[in-house]
Each structure stands twice: as C-alpha cells, then as structure tokens.
Amino acid sequence: MADDRIPEDVALRADQAPELADAEVRPDDRVNDERHDEENRLKPKFVSAVHDALAAGDKGAVYDLVEPLHAADIADLIELLEPRERTQLASTISDLMTSDVIAELNDYVREDLMDTLSAQAVAVIAEQLDTDDAVQLIEDLDEADQRAVMAELEPETRAAVSSALAYPEETAGRLMSRHFVAVPEHMSVGDLIDYLRENGDIEHDFFEVFVIDERHHPVGTCALNWILTTPRSVQLTDVMKRDQTLIPVTMDQEEAALMFQKYALISAAVVDESGRLVGQMTVDDIVHIISEEAGEDALLLSGAGDGDINEPIREAYTARVRWLIANLGTAVIASSIIALFGAAIEELVALAILMPIVASIGGNAGTQTMAVAVRAIATNQLTRSNTKRILWREFRVALLNGSTIALLIGAATSLLFTPMMGLVIAMAMIINIAIAGVAGVAVPVIFERLDQDPAVASSVFVTMITDSMGFFAFLGLAVAMGLTG
C-alpha cells in the first residue's frame, strides 16, 4: 500500500475540456447523449477523450469530462481504462471518488486501486460506506494493510468491521447491515412514530421495523405501510407480524438468497447464535448475491475460475490450467478405449469417420442435463428427497432424445455406408445419450453429497463419461455385430 494520499488539488479548466463536457447529464436521462449509447454504455469516443486528456496531463479537461457522470458510470470508466491510467484518473478526480463509486467498482479493480492509497485515505473511504461495503473493501486487503486501515477507522466503525470480519466469508454475518430499526414490544404505533420522528439521524433505508423483547430477540415485524395506516393508540403487539424469517449469521449467502426468493422477502432479521438481533439483510443485497452466484456457477461449470476480465493473469492461469490438466487426463482415458479397437478402426475407416459424432452428441446431451441438475441443486429443487425421481425423469428424457437422434443418424449412415453400420451407430447413440442423462444428474449429486461445489468440476467428469462410453459402445457394437474381421 502506497504512502501517498490522493492529491486534493484539482485544477478546473473548462476552457480546455472537449465539447463532450459541455452538457450535464442526469443519471435518469442518459440515453443517446454524447457519453452513452442506446444501451447506456459509455461510448468509445468518450472513453478515448478521457484517455487522451490523461495522456496529455490535462487535469482540467479530465475533470470536466468526468464530473457530470453518475457514480456507476465513473466506476465503469475506471474499469475501462488501463491499470496505470486508473490511479491517474482517481488522483485527478479525487473529490468525485465517493463511496458510491468505490462500491460500484469491480473487486479486482477496487483492490488494485486501494493498494495505491495510504491507509488513512482508505479509512476515509471506508467511513463513508455502509458496514457491509466497508467490510468488502477491507477484507480484500493484505493482512498488514488491513491492520493499518483498521487503526485509522473511528472506534464505532472499527468495532462493526471487526465483528463482521470475524464471520466466514460469504455468510450473512459478513454481508448484513448493522443499521436497522428495532423497538421494544411494549410500544404503541404512536410511540413508534414519535420515536422515528425524534431520531432524525436514521439515514439508512429500511422497509420494516423489528420488534424485540427484553433479551433483544426479534418477536415480530411491522411494515411501514402498516405503521402509517394504523391508529396511534394500537399496540405494536396487536398489529405486528409474528411469523418472520430469521437469518442466522453463519448462513451461506446463497442459502439466504434462496430464502428471500422462496418467501418473497424485502428484508429479514439476522440473528446470532443466541437468537439476538444483530443486523438485517435487504433485497438489494440479495440481488447482488443472486447475480454473483449465478455468474460464479456458470464459470465454475467451464473450469474458468472467477472468469473476471480484470483478474490478474497469473490467477486466471492457475484457475484454468488445473482443470485443463484434469481434462487432459480424462481425454487420455477416452483415447485408451479407442486404442483397444485400433485394429477394427484400421480395417473399417468408416468407424473413424463416425465415432466423433457419437461422442460429440453424447457430450452435448450430458452438458444439458448437468446444467439443469446444477441449477436444481443450487435452488434446492434437487435434494435427497427426490434424487431418484429426477434421475428416472432425466433417463426417460435422454431415451426420447437418443431415439430421435438415432433415427436421424441411423438413416443417414445407412444411405452413406451400410444399413448395418446405420444400426450400429443408432444403437450406440441411444446408449450414450442415456448414459449422458444419468451422468449429468449423478455427477453433480455426488459432488454435492461430498460437500463439494457441484459446479466446479462436473463438466470434466461428465465429458469423460460420455466420450469413453460413446467410443466403447460404438466400437464395441461394431466388433460384436461383425462389421470388422
């Protein structure tokens, strides 16, 4: 972490800014302006203008270009620039680098940017953020940098961040907001309204008020619309909703997201091991989690690691190469099966021409089923209670698919080669697609039973099974039915 703080002296020189800086753009009226295209993405022309101004060292022009942008657009601009230009831009627009911009930045970009700032500068940014965003900012730093930043924080913020960092990553304890409204159950609606009015320092957004008992355990919730439409004299215990969904601090973020989805929650109380109310999660947090988890699962299926274009090259290499090596090993197994029938292939060239078709179709069928199974596991649709039923269902779907493809490839092969060859490839296709259907469910389920992420390496093993069994079925049937020798 660098010792230099972001310079505060920014020269504002509108006369040297390009024409793009003339018109101010509101966040809600950015379509088809000079900075954004029809999909609200920053135009290459605008990004090039910023790049040129940075290269020329024209701080005034850079500032005038960037100043009208929304915080999310500033974050996008930083990510679109070269790494060396990001620090230069952040230094030039230091007063525009608000907490909103930092919160919108890609994790890798934010981490690299924070490494260029002093501990005091990072602490200033962290103080402006919500606790969950501050935790996300600090947790990515090296241990020594974490300690340095924590020492610069205000005592209240330091305590909140330290408490959050004590919980495992990607749990409700890390992600929850420590800002919430909780009141004792003896209050009336009028008392609550007066309390909210008197505490004008409540700056955070909230959708419901949590009602707690003397042990600080949540006993109910009151939605804001109930509070506004209920007579003042009514007791909270008479109007509050007692049936509520509580999120344990140690619950995985993906499970918390599923609870929000299942019960259509807007917010939910987070409780510690003793049942005390310690935070809340809101639907805006969950939207980020769902998006993050969905992208993560899709990338894990391909063995691409984090799959972030801002990920350091070495980390991207390490994440991907290990699965390519594993894939190489599984490919060798498939090749070994082909080698067993080397003589038959030499004798009948048609086998070499047709066997990639069997493996390819089987692989695609397995990938389809695997994607369905992984998603079902992630959304709790596939559990121990219905595994057998889902296996039987996918097997029947595979048989139907296999029969359809077998008829098509069998007929074409009969015309191009021989009816017997058409029969062999049709039977092999049915067998391989049926195996693919079973493997596409069984492999992710086995990983899940072993407490491993079913999305991580399922594709490697499903591909191995479909390739190996496809070659074995096709070549074995060809030999058994006397097409060779």
FIKOLPA-604893 format. One record per residue (C-alpha): x, y, z; residue in three letters; residue number from 0. Coordinates in pm, whole numbers. Layout:
<pts>
PT|X|Y|Z|ala|NUM
...
</pts>
This chain:
<pts>
PT|0|0|0|met|0
PT|143|336|-100|ala|1
PT|214|610|150|asp|2
PT|90|894|-71|asp|3
PT|-263|1015|-33|arg|4
PT|-477|1110|-333|ile|5
PT|-396|1473|-420|pro|6
PT|-676|1714|-342|glu|7
PT|-561|1995|-571|asp|8
PT|-761|1958|-888|val|9
PT|-745|2245|-1137|ala|10
PT|-1082|2306|-1301|leu|11
PT|-1030|2442|-1652|arg|12
PT|-1348|2414|-1856|ala|13
PT|-1200|2614|-2141|asp|14
PT|-964|2326|-2224|gln|15
PT|-1224|2048|-2194|ala|16
PT|-1360|1891|-2514|pro|17
PT|-1715|1960|-2623|glu|18
PT|-1826|1635|-2457|leu|19
PT|-1802|1808|-2120|ala|20
PT|-2048|2087|-2202|asp|21
PT|-2386|1931|-2122|ala|22
PT|-2458|1797|-1777|glu|23
PT|-2619|1452|-1777|val|24
PT|-2860|1332|-1515|arg|25
PT|-2847|963|-1411|pro|26
PT|-3205|910|-1523|asp|27
PT|-3169|1084|-1863|asp|28
PT|-2858|938|-2020|arg|29
PT|-2991|755|-2323|val|30
PT|-2846|865|-2656|asn|31
PT|-2644|1152|-2504|asp|32
PT|-2288|1226|-2614|glu|33
PT|-2142|997|-2349|arg|34
PT|-2373|696|-2363|his|35
PT|-2501|473|-2639|asp|36
PT|-2856|342|-2662|glu|37
PT|-2776|71|-2405|glu|38
PT|-2639|323|-2152|asn|39
PT|-2281|211|-2205|arg|40
PT|-2004|470|-2223|leu|41
PT|-1924|543|-2586|lys|42
PT|-1574|457|-2715|pro|43
PT|-1544|819|-2831|lys|44
PT|-1597|945|-2477|phe|45
PT|-1354|692|-2325|val|46
PT|-1095|789|-2587|ser|47
PT|-1142|1157|-2497|ala|48
PT|-1068|1079|-2131|val|49
PT|-771|866|-2235|his|50
PT|-629|1145|-2450|asp|51
PT|-677|1405|-2176|ala|52
PT|-497|1181|-1927|leu|53
PT|-213|1123|-2171|ala|54
PT|-180|1497|-2223|ala|55
PT|-177|1558|-1848|gly|56
PT|-474|1793|-1882|asp|57
PT|-636|1753|-1539|lys|58
PT|-894|2022|-1603|gly|59
PT|-1020|1853|-1918|ala|60
PT|-1032|1515|-1744|val|61
PT|-1230|1656|-1452|tyr|62
PT|-1479|1836|-1677|asp|63
PT|-1535|1520|-1877|leu|64
PT|-1598|1300|-1575|val|65
PT|-1774|1537|-1334|glu|66
PT|-2127|1505|-1488|pro|67
PT|-2118|1124|-1477|leu|68
PT|-2320|911|-1237|his|69
PT|-2116|719|-977|ala|70
PT|-2180|388|-1155|ala|71
PT|-2055|538|-1483|asp|72
PT|-1739|667|-1316|ile|73
PT|-1677|314|-1189|ala|74
PT|-1733|179|-1542|asp|75
PT|-1491|436|-1683|leu|76
PT|-1220|340|-1434|ile|77
PT|-1259|-26|-1527|glu|78
PT|-1236|52|-1900|leu|79
PT|-901|228|-1862|leu|80
PT|-556|72|-1850|glu|81
PT|-437|-15|-1495|pro|82
PT|-178|267|-1494|arg|83
PT|-443|518|-1604|glu|84
PT|-684|421|-1326|arg|85
PT|-466|563|-1050|thr|86
PT|-402|875|-1258|gln|87
PT|-776|927|-1307|leu|88
PT|-858|864|-940|ala|89
PT|-594|1120|-842|ser|90
PT|-734|1376|-1084|thr|91
PT|-1096|1341|-972|ile|92
PT|-1026|1277|-604|ser|93
PT|-1334|1463|-479|asp|94
PT|-1555|1263|-719|leu|95
PT|-1422|930|-586|met|96
PT|-1712|893|-346|thr|97
PT|-1817|584|-157|ser|98
PT|-2078|519|-425|asp|99
PT|-1806|496|-690|val|100
PT|-1591|267|-476|ile|101
PT|-1888|40|-401|ala|102
PT|-1961|2|-775|glu|103
PT|-1606|-98|-871|leu|104
PT|-1512|-448|-976|asn|105
PT|-1346|-637|-688|asp|106
PT|-1008|-672|-861|tyr|107
PT|-1004|-311|-982|val|108
PT|-1100|-183|-637|arg|109
PT|-829|-394|-474|glu|110
PT|-562|-264|-711|asp|111
PT|-679|93|-661|leu|112
PT|-676|62|-283|met|113
PT|-317|-63|-297|asp|114
PT|-215|278|-435|thr|115
PT|-370|469|-144|leu|116
PT|-250|530|206|ser|117
PT|-419|358|500|ala|118
PT|-567|693|604|gln|119
PT|-716|752|257|ala|120
PT|-872|403|252|val|121
PT|-1010|460|602|ala|122
PT|-1175|786|488|val|123
PT|-1347|598|206|ile|124
PT|-1449|312|438|ala|125
PT|-1608|558|682|glu|126
PT|-1844|676|407|gln|127
PT|-1958|325|315|leu|128
PT|-2227|108|468|asp|129
PT|-2076|-151|700|thr|130
PT|-2117|-437|453|asp|131
PT|-1949|-238|176|asp|132
PT|-1670|-128|411|ala|133
PT|-1610|-490|505|val|134
PT|-1592|-587|138|gln|135
PT|-1340|-309|82|leu|136
PT|-1115|-403|375|ile|137
PT|-1135|-782|352|glu|138
PT|-959|-777|13|asp|139
PT|-651|-604|156|leu|140
PT|-340|-782|277|asp|141
PT|-333|-858|650|glu|142
PT|-80|-582|722|ala|143
PT|-281|-329|522|asp|144
PT|-598|-438|700|gln|145
PT|-442|-363|1037|arg|146
PT|-318|-25|916|ala|147
PT|-661|75|783|val|148
PT|-843|-56|1090|met|149
PT|-620|160|1310|ala|150
PT|-734|470|1117|glu|151
PT|-1107|397|1149|leu|152
PT|-1337|558|1401|glu|153
PT|-1392|331|1705|pro|154
PT|-1756|263|1618|glu|155
PT|-1676|171|1257|thr|156
PT|-1375|-35|1365|arg|157
PT|-1588|-238|1603|ala|158
PT|-1853|-305|1338|ala|159
PT|-1597|-407|1073|val|160
PT|-1405|-626|1318|ser|161
PT|-1727|-800|1417|ser|162
PT|-1813|-868|1052|ala|163
PT|-1465|-995|965|leu|164
PT|-1496|-1249|1246|ala|165
PT|-1756|-1436|1041|tyr|166
PT|-1664|-1664|749|pro|167
PT|-1666|-1517|400|glu|168
PT|-1991|-1524|203|glu|169
PT|-2206|-1561|513|thr|170
PT|-2490|-1344|637|ala|171
PT|-2266|-1212|915|gly|172
PT|-2027|-1064|660|arg|173
PT|-2296|-921|436|leu|174
PT|-2558|-795|679|met|175
PT|-2614|-429|754|ser|176
PT|-2571|-324|1116|arg|177
PT|-2814|-37|1057|his|178
PT|-3174|-125|1137|phe|179
PT|-3467|0|1342|val|180
PT|-3565|-212|1643|ala|181
PT|-3811|-113|1917|val|182
PT|-3945|-282|2232|pro|183
PT|-4275|-468|2212|glu|184
PT|-4449|-252|2474|his|185
PT|-4469|44|2233|met|186
PT|-4782|162|2060|ser|187
PT|-4796|273|1697|val|188
PT|-4797|636|1813|gly|189
PT|-4490|578|2029|asp|190
PT|-4311|426|1731|leu|191
PT|-4399|715|1501|ile|192
PT|-4277|965|1760|asp|193
PT|-3958|764|1806|tyr|194
PT|-3887|765|1432|leu|195
PT|-3951|1139|1411|arg|196
PT|-3730|1219|1709|glu|197
PT|-3444|1008|1576|asn|198
PT|-3382|1212|1264|gly|199
PT|-3032|1066|1232|asp|200
PT|-3173|747|1080|ile|201
PT|-3010|784|740|glu|202
PT|-3023|426|614|his|203
PT|-3308|278|413|asp|204
PT|-3542|38|589|phe|205
PT|-3865|-132|489|phe|206
PT|-3988|-265|821|glu|207
PT|-3936|-212|1191|val|208
PT|-3823|-504|1404|phe|209
PT|-4000|-557|1735|val|210
PT|-3779|-711|2006|ile|211
PT|-3824|-845|2357|asp|212
PT|-3614|-770|2665|glu|213
PT|-3347|-1021|2550|arg|214
PT|-3316|-837|2219|his|215
PT|-3473|-1131|2038|his|216
PT|-3694|-1037|1739|pro|217
PT|-4058|-1124|1810|val|218
PT|-4222|-959|1511|gly|219
PT|-4204|-702|1234|thr|220
PT|-4409|-401|1134|cys|221
PT|-4413|-295|770|ala|222
PT|-4401|79|714|leu|223
PT|-4740|85|540|asn|224
PT|-4898|-78|848|trp|225
PT|-4746|187|1072|ile|226
PT|-4873|472|854|leu|227
PT|-5228|338|827|thr|228
PT|-5286|218|1183|thr|229
PT|-5433|437|1461|pro|230
PT|-5175|568|1708|arg|231
PT|-5335|401|2005|ser|232
PT|-5293|45|1872|val|233
PT|-5019|-160|2040|gln|234
PT|-4741|-297|1820|leu|235
PT|-4812|-645|1955|thr|236
PT|-5161|-622|1806|asp|237
PT|-5053|-519|1457|val|238
PT|-4708|-672|1412|met|239
PT|-4644|-982|1206|lys|240
PT|-4519|-1252|1440|arg|241
PT|-4432|-1506|1171|asp|242
PT|-4095|-1392|1039|gln|243
PT|-3797|-1541|859|thr|244
PT|-3478|-1519|1062|leu|245
PT|-3133|-1546|900|ile|246
PT|-2854|-1699|1117|pro|247
PT|-2527|-1506|1097|val|248
PT|-2346|-1819|979|thr|249
PT|-2587|-1895|694|met|250
PT|-2425|-1907|349|asp|251
PT|-2520|-1612|131|gln|252
PT|-2662|-1841|-138|glu|253
PT|-2897|-2004|114|glu|254
PT|-3004|-1659|237|ala|255
PT|-3080|-1559|-123|ala|256
PT|-3293|-1870|-166|leu|257
PT|-3492|-1781|146|met|258
PT|-3559|-1432|11|phe|259
PT|-3672|-1583|-317|gln|260
PT|-3884|-1856|-161|lys|261
PT|-4067|-1635|88|tyr|262
PT|-4074|-1314|-126|ala|263
PT|-3889|-1113|139|leu|264
PT|-3797|-747|120|ile|265
PT|-3585|-757|434|ser|266
PT|-3507|-1006|707|ala|267
PT|-3356|-1001|1055|ala|268
PT|-3013|-1156|1108|val|269
PT|-2963|-1322|1447|val|270
PT|-2656|-1453|1627|asp|271
PT|-2613|-1793|1794|glu|272
PT|-2817|-1682|2097|ser|273
PT|-3103|-1550|1884|gly|274
PT|-3022|-1182|1940|arg|275
PT|-3095|-938|1658|leu|276
PT|-2759|-819|1522|val|277
PT|-2836|-697|1170|gly|278
PT|-3060|-711|868|gln|279
PT|-3037|-818|506|met|280
PT|-3235|-635|241|thr|281
PT|-3346|-729|-107|val|282
PT|-3088|-502|-273|asp|283
PT|-2813|-709|-109|asp|284
PT|-2980|-1027|-233|ile|285
PT|-2998|-905|-593|val|286
PT|-2620|-870|-594|his|287
PT|-2578|-1213|-437|ile|288
PT|-2806|-1385|-688|ile|289
PT|-2624|-1222|-979|ser|290
PT|-2286|-1309|-832|glu|291
PT|-2375|-1671|-756|glu|292
PT|-2535|-1728|-1098|ala|293
PT|-2227|-1599|-1277|gly|294
PT|-1998|-1795|-1047|glu|295
PT|-2178|-2124|-1114|asp|296
PT|-2172|-2068|-1489|ala|297
PT|-1797|-2006|-1481|leu|298
PT|-1727|-2298|-1250|leu|299
PT|-1904|-2531|-1492|leu|300
PT|-1641|-2443|-1750|ser|301
PT|-1348|-2452|-1507|gly|302
PT|-1273|-2086|-1584|ala|303
PT|-1221|-1981|-1219|gly|304
PT|-1354|-1635|-1135|asp|305
PT|-1371|-1561|-1507|gly|306
PT|-1321|-1189|-1444|asp|307
PT|-1151|-995|-1723|ile|308
PT|-981|-786|-1454|asn|309
PT|-842|-1093|-1277|glu|310
PT|-459|-1098|-1273|pro|311
PT|-315|-1314|-1549|ile|312
PT|-134|-1544|-1307|arg|313
PT|-450|-1613|-1107|glu|314
PT|-651|-1673|-1425|ala|315
PT|-383|-1913|-1548|tyr|316
PT|-375|-2103|-1218|thr|317
PT|-754|-2134|-1202|ala|318
PT|-793|-2262|-1558|arg|319
PT|-487|-2476|-1617|val|320
PT|-558|-2726|-1338|arg|321
PT|-889|-2820|-1497|trp|322
PT|-732|-2838|-1842|leu|323
PT|-477|-3080|-1696|ile|324
PT|-761|-3283|-1544|ala|325
PT|-936|-3273|-1880|asn|326
PT|-617|-3399|-2044|leu|327
PT|-620|-3696|-1810|gly|328
PT|-981|-3779|-1889|thr|329
PT|-910|-3743|-2261|ala|330
PT|-633|-3999|-2227|val|331
PT|-889|-4243|-2083|ile|332
PT|-1110|-4194|-2389|ala|333
PT|-811|-4237|-2619|ser|334
PT|-717|-4559|-2442|ser|335
PT|-1061|-4702|-2525|ile|336
PT|-1010|-4609|-2890|ile|337
PT|-670|-4782|-2880|ala|338
PT|-838|-5107|-2771|leu|339
PT|-1019|-5111|-3106|phe|340
PT|-724|-4990|-3313|gly|341
PT|-728|-5293|-3542|ala|342
PT|-1101|-5261|-3610|ala|343
PT|-1061|-4891|-3695|ile|344
PT|-777|-4969|-3934|glu|345
PT|-993|-5230|-4104|glu|346
PT|-1301|-5010|-4137|leu|347
PT|-1228|-4640|-4192|val|348
PT|-1599|-4556|-4153|ala|349
PT|-1562|-4617|-3778|leu|350
PT|-1305|-4337|-3751|ala|351
PT|-1531|-4106|-3950|ile|352
PT|-1843|-4169|-3741|leu|353
PT|-1722|-4214|-3382|met|354
PT|-1661|-3840|-3315|pro|355
PT|-2032|-3785|-3386|ile|356
PT|-2133|-4029|-3113|val|357
PT|-1900|-3867|-2858|ala|358
PT|-1996|-3511|-2953|ser|359
PT|-2373|-3562|-2931|ile|360
PT|-2334|-3754|-2606|gly|361
PT|-2122|-3474|-2459|gly|362
PT|-2377|-3210|-2551|asn|363
PT|-2660|-3417|-2405|ala|364
PT|-2465|-3463|-2083|gly|365
PT|-2392|-3090|-2060|thr|366
PT|-2762|-3008|-2100|gln|367
PT|-2864|-3243|-1820|thr|368
PT|-2575|-3133|-1598|met|369
PT|-2670|-2766|-1632|ala|370
PT|-3028|-2848|-1529|val|371
PT|-2906|-3056|-1234|ala|372
PT|-2658|-2797|-1107|val|373
PT|-2922|-2526|-1120|arg|374
PT|-3173|-2752|-944|ala|375
PT|-2922|-2824|-668|ile|376
PT|-2843|-2453|-630|ala|377
PT|-3211|-2365|-597|thr|378
PT|-3292|-2658|-366|asn|379
PT|-3516|-2820|-628|gln|380
PT|-3296|-3130|-633|leu|381
PT|-3246|-3279|-286|thr|382
PT|-3202|-3619|-127|arg|383
PT|-3580|-3649|-119|ser|384
PT|-3628|-3652|-495|asn|385
PT|-3293|-3762|-640|thr|386
PT|-3425|-4098|-761|lys|387
PT|-3726|-3937|-926|arg|388
PT|-3510|-3678|-1105|ile|389
PT|-3268|-3950|-1220|leu|390
PT|-3557|-4151|-1366|trp|391
PT|-3703|-3840|-1527|arg|392
PT|-3378|-3741|-1695|glu|393
PT|-3319|-4100|-1805|phe|394
PT|-3656|-4102|-1981|arg|395
PT|-3585|-3764|-2144|val|396
PT|-3248|-3900|-2258|ala|397
PT|-3412|-4208|-2411|leu|398
PT|-3651|-3989|-2609|leu|399
PT|-3369|-3763|-2725|asn|400
PT|-3149|-4061|-2803|gly|401
PT|-3421|-4230|-3007|ser|402
PT|-3482|-3917|-3214|thr|403
PT|-3113|-3860|-3286|ile|404
PT|-3062|-4233|-3351|ala|405
PT|-3331|-4235|-3620|leu|406
PT|-3173|-3939|-3797|leu|407
PT|-2810|-4052|-3781|ile|408
PT|-2903|-4416|-3845|gly|409
PT|-3092|-4330|-4164|ala|410
PT|-2816|-4103|-4292|ala|411
PT|-2545|-4360|-4217|thr|412
PT|-2742|-4637|-4389|ser|413
PT|-2756|-4428|-4705|leu|414
PT|-2390|-4326|-4698|leu|415
PT|-2241|-4654|-4579|phe|416
PT|-2441|-4969|-4500|thr|417
PT|-2768|-5049|-4318|pro|418
PT|-2570|-5249|-4059|met|419
PT|-2345|-4951|-3990|met|420
PT|-2657|-4735|-3954|gly|421
PT|-2800|-4979|-3699|leu|422
PT|-2474|-4983|-3501|val|423
PT|-2443|-4605|-3474|ile|424
PT|-2814|-4570|-3391|ala|425
PT|-2784|-4816|-3102|met|426
PT|-2462|-4653|-2982|ala|427
PT|-2628|-4312|-2989|met|428
PT|-2921|-4429|-2775|ile|429
PT|-2684|-4592|-2525|ile|430
PT|-2453|-4291|-2500|asn|431
PT|-2727|-4030|-2465|ile|432
PT|-2899|-4243|-2199|ala|433
PT|-2569|-4267|-2009|ile|434
PT|-2523|-3892|-2053|ala|435
PT|-2864|-3831|-1897|gly|436
PT|-2778|-4036|-1591|val|437
PT|-2425|-3895|-1559|ala|438
PT|-2548|-3537|-1597|gly|439
PT|-2750|-3580|-1277|val|440
PT|-2537|-3832|-1088|ala|441
PT|-2204|-3646|-1109|val|442
PT|-2331|-3312|-964|pro|443
PT|-2528|-3503|-698|val|444
PT|-2218|-3699|-594|ile|445
PT|-2017|-3377|-565|phe|446
PT|-2295|-3223|-355|glu|447
PT|-2303|-3530|-127|arg|448
PT|-1927|-3493|-77|leu|449
PT|-1980|-3130|32|asp|450
PT|-1812|-3004|-285|gln|451
PT|-1950|-2740|-518|asp|452
PT|-2128|-2943|-789|pro|453
PT|-2048|-2676|-1047|ala|454
PT|-1671|-2692|-1001|val|455
PT|-1564|-2998|-1199|ala|456
PT|-1882|-3172|-1308|ser|457
PT|-1824|-3089|-1674|ser|458
PT|-1483|-3259|-1679|val|459
PT|-1617|-3586|-1545|phe|460
PT|-1940|-3583|-1743|val|461
PT|-1739|-3527|-2062|thr|462
PT|-1508|-3814|-1972|met|463
PT|-1802|-4048|-1916|ile|464
PT|-1985|-3957|-2237|thr|465
PT|-1670|-3971|-2452|asp|466
PT|-1548|-4301|-2308|ser|467
PT|-1885|-4472|-2310|met|468
PT|-1966|-4335|-2655|gly|469
PT|-1647|-4476|-2807|phe|470
PT|-1686|-4803|-2618|phe|471
PT|-2049|-4851|-2720|ala|472
PT|-1995|-4765|-3087|phe|473
PT|-1673|-4958|-3143|leu|474
PT|-1781|-5248|-2922|gly|475
PT|-2110|-5288|-3109|leu|476
PT|-1928|-5268|-3443|ala|477
PT|-1699|-5553|-3345|val|478
PT|-1977|-5757|-3179|ala|479
PT|-2202|-5730|-3487|met|480
PT|-1925|-5842|-3720|gly|481
PT|-1863|-5520|-3912|leu|482
PT|-1488|-5590|-3885|thr|483
PT|-1288|-5909|-3917|gly|484
</pts>
